[in-house]
């Protein structure tokens, strides 16, 4: 549990750093940055899996595909869902839509808690129930004030729910399954960078841009590995509730980059942050109870 929580928090911080790095590359569009991120992160993740004993998951899934070719269709669908999320994440940074995307990430853990309770029959502690209700109040306020959700928010929330549920159903919720997702997107990633600023020798591409691209790719690999590993170690509801950390960080980065929260939306974010603090409180209570039990 604690290892999974640590990995989830690490992934959230790395994704926030990644979001900021994307803003440093305005000479590129979302497609080209998506391509570079995939092309750099994929070999790094492969090396990590080879030396960390994770390659067994790739072999097992490959054997299952040979035995049941229909599984490949499901992996293609999950690959498309993940590619969409990766592109949207970068596109939002380049187009000043970070707050809309962060709202989608705020919605995601709420939906994951509901899915975990309804589909996977996971039990909720009292503090998790309260945290979920507080966050739900914030979401309801947002809908009331704004009149609905942006397409970016809905794409994040619903798209990721479909992705995680599909992977659990196919039993590919491992780094091995994510490796297959990335393999399938490689041709598209190559197409994205082929006609971009770098291969097109744009005069706006300086030497410093290459360094930012490299750091961007390495950071992406580390974030993906931490995130997928956390999803494997944590119950669905815990993993979902920890997902509130990432949108808070994304929101802060978006504000640093010049986006603003309208006055009628502030109550929404106060409620969300209140829910996060309740989750932190539950974590402290768990640690205290665990230590008391062992002593």
NORBEL-V779996 format. One line per field, one symbol per residue. phi: phi as a letter, one per 30 degrees, with the letter a starting at -180 (. if undefined). psi: psi as a letter, one per 40 degrees, with the letter a starting at -180 (. if undefined). A space follows every 10 residues. Layout:
phi = ???
psi = ???
This chain:
phi = .ddddddddd dddddddddd edddbddccd dddedddddd dddddddedd cciddedddd dddddddbed dddddddddd dddddddded edddbicddd dddddddede dddddddddc hddcdddddd dddddddddd dddddcjlcd dddddddddd eddddddddd ibdbdddddd ededdeeddd ddddcddddd hddddcdddd dddddedddd dddddddddd ddcceedddd dddddddddd dddddddjdb cdedcddedd dddddddddd dddddddddd ddddd
psi = dddddddddd dddddddddd ddeefeeiid dddddddddd dddddddddd eeeedddddd dddddddgdd dddddddddd dddddddddd dddeeffddd dddddddddd ddddddddde fiihiddddd dddddddddd ddddddeaii dddddddddd ddddddddde fffidddddd ddddeddddd ddedeaddde fheehidddd dddddddddd dddddddddd dddiiddddd deeddddddd ddddddeeii hideeddddd dddddddddd dddddddddd dddd.
